[in-house]
């Protein structure tokens, strides 16, 4: 099942839905508990897709692929940072860099959405604790004074995490191709099976010291680049792709 959140064109009302091919259906009930397909609401082209849920926080993993600068096979646990819900952006929404004099870039990532409160979870229970998978773009801007770019100023400006276009509850994320495409050119690529920390282990490790809430989003890491570091320019189009899951596209602009 593909769960979406949407509004009808020309309407401000937001609702959950179920997407089948290009058809949008009303989602009846709680998306977290036995969602049911309701009446037909129209075609995908008739609605505006929103971020597929509203997380209380976005928890991100850094340095999760061999070939990414700073990666080490001697890591004892995942390197974690957190983005606030004000970072959430919709599919196709324009992302604006408020720091006009600093370089910025996109990061295409496989995302996992939490289904129920998760604390001290064993790896063997991971599947029971997730709603499904989505695609994220962990937008990042360079920091002042050569500070670590995982700090809040670099990672947490408004709209600096688009995700969607849906949550796929049946997706098999064990070995899918993850790609970043900037202006039509593939600039990052790797398979989920190559991640140093796999998503069940990530959730288990985070839950040892942080309570995860329903709809929280976990981003599992940025693939290594294929063309050298590529920064964003005003007007660039960036697409995060996950094989079998879909595509997430946003336009990027520099604040006037």
N, C-alpha and C positions, 0 to 999 in steps of 0.2 A: 504494500500500500504506500502511495505517495501522499503525504500530508502537506497541504499548503496553507498559507494565510494570505488573504487577498481582500481587495475592495473592488467593487464594480466601478467601471470607468464613470467619472462624474459624480461619484458618491464617496463620502468620508467614512462610511460604515465599514468596519474591519471584521472579518469572520474567518473561521477555519473551514477548509474544504478538503476534498479528496480528488486527486487528479488521476484520470485514466486515459491514457493516450493524450488527446488534446481536449478532452471533455472535463469540465469542472462540475463536481457535485457538492452539495451541502454536506458538511460533516455533522452528524447528529450525535450528541453525547459528548463525553470528555475525550479529547485526543489521547490522553494518557491511559484511558481505561475503556476498552471495547468500543472504539469509534465505529459508527455505522454510516454507510453511504445513504444520503438522503436524496432530495430532488435534484434534477439537473439544473445547473445555474448558468450554463452557457459554454462557450468555447474559451480556450486559454487566451485567445486574442481579445476576448471581451472583458477581461479583468486585468487589474494591476496586481502583480505579485509583490508581496511584502516579505520581510524576513520571516521564515516559517514558524518562529516562536519568539518569545520574549524572555531571554535568560536573565537570571539575577546576576550572573557574572560569566565571563568568557575566560576559560583557563587554557593557557597555551604552553606547548612544549617547544623548546628551542634545541637546536643542534641534534636532530634526531636522524640524520642521514650521514653516512660516510661521504666525504667530499664537500660538506658544508664547512666553511671556515670556523675553526674552534672545536670541531667534533673530536671526541676521544672515546676509544673503546674501553677506557678505564673509569668511565663515569659510574658512580655507585647508585645513582637514582636520577630520574629525569630532571632536567633543568626547566623550572616552571616560572612563568610570570602570568599576571592577571590583567585583563582589560575590563573596564566597567561597562554596564549596559548602554551608556551613552555613546559607545563606539558602534553600536549596531546600525547597519545600513541595509537597505533593500537591494535586491537584484535590480540592475539597470540604473540605480541611483547614482548621481554625480558625487564623487568624492573630492573634497577640496583640501588642499594643503595650506594651513594657516601660516606656515613658516616659509615665506617666499624665498629666503636666501639659503635654505638647507636642502640637500638632496633627499629624495624619497623613493620608495620602491614598493612593489606588491609582493605578496607571498601566498601562493596557491596551496591550500592544505585540505586534507581530509578531515571532516568534522564529525564528532560524535555527540548526540543529544541525550542527556540524562532523562530517565523516565520516572524515577522515584528517589526519595532521599537516600543518599549513599554515604555511609561512614564505616570505616574499617572493613571494607569489602574484600573478600578473597577473590582471586582471579577466576576461579571456577564459577562464580556467580555473576560475572560481568554481563553476560547476555541478558540476564533477567533485569538488569538495572539500566538498560538503554532503550530509548524509544526508536532510534535508528540513526542513519548517517546523512550528512549533508556536506556542502562544499563551503569553504571559507577563504577569505582573502585578508590576511593579517597585514594590513597596510602599515608601513613604518617610515618614519622620517629620521634623518640623521640628528644626533644630539649635539649640544654645545660643548666646546672644550674637549672634544674627543671622548666624552663620557660613553659608557656602555649603552648601546642602542636598545637594550631591553628595559630601560628606565621609562617611567610614566610619560614624560614629555615626548618621548619618541614613539611610544606605542598607543597612547590613549587619547589623542585628539578626537573630537566628535566625528562619528561616521567612519572611523578607521578600522572597522571590521564588517564588511559586507558578508552575508552568508545566505545560502539557499541554493537553488530556487525552491527546494522542497526538502522534506525529511522522508527518506525511504526506509520503511520499517523492515523490509525483507532483503536489503542489499547485503551481499557478501563482500566485505572489505579486506579479505585476507591477502589478495594479490591483484590490485587494480593499479593501472597507470595513472599517475598524477602529473599534470602538466600545467605550466604557466605560459600563456600566449599573449605577447605584447605587440599590438599593432599587426597581428597576423603571423608573428614569428614565435616559434617555440623557444623560450629562453630558460626554462627549468623543466626537469623531467626526472622521475624516479618511480619505482613501484612501491606500493604499500608494504609488500613483503620484505623490502630492503630497510624498513625502519628499524633502528636499533631497539627502540622501545615500542612494542606492539600495543594497540589500544587497550586490551584488557589489563595489561600490566600498568599502563599509564593511569587508568582509573583507580586501580587498586592502590597504587603508590600515593596518588593525590588524596584518596579517602582516608589514609592513615592520619592526616593532620588537617584536612579541610573537609567540611561537610558539603557535599554536592547536592543541589536542590533540583527538583523537576524543571526541565527545560534548560538547565545550564548547558553551555556549549563547551566542548573540549576540542581544541585544534591540535593536531598531532604532529605538526612539523613541516617545514618548508624544504622541498627537494633541492638538490644542488643545481647550480646554473650550468647551462650548456654553451653559453656564448660569452662568458665573462659577466661581471656585474653590470646590470642594465638598470639605469635609473628611469624614473617617470618624467615625462615632459608634459607641459600644458597641452591638453587635448588628447592625450593617449587613451587608447582603448585596451583594457586588460581583461583577459578571460582566464578564470581558473577552471580546469577540466579534471574530472575524475571518471575514468573509463567505466561505463555501465551505470553511472550515477547521474551524469549530466554536466552542464556548463553554467558558470556564473560570470556575468559580464558587467563591468562598470566603466564609466568614463571618469577620467581624472583631470582635475584642473587646479591651477594655482590661484589662491585668493587674490582678488584685485586690491 
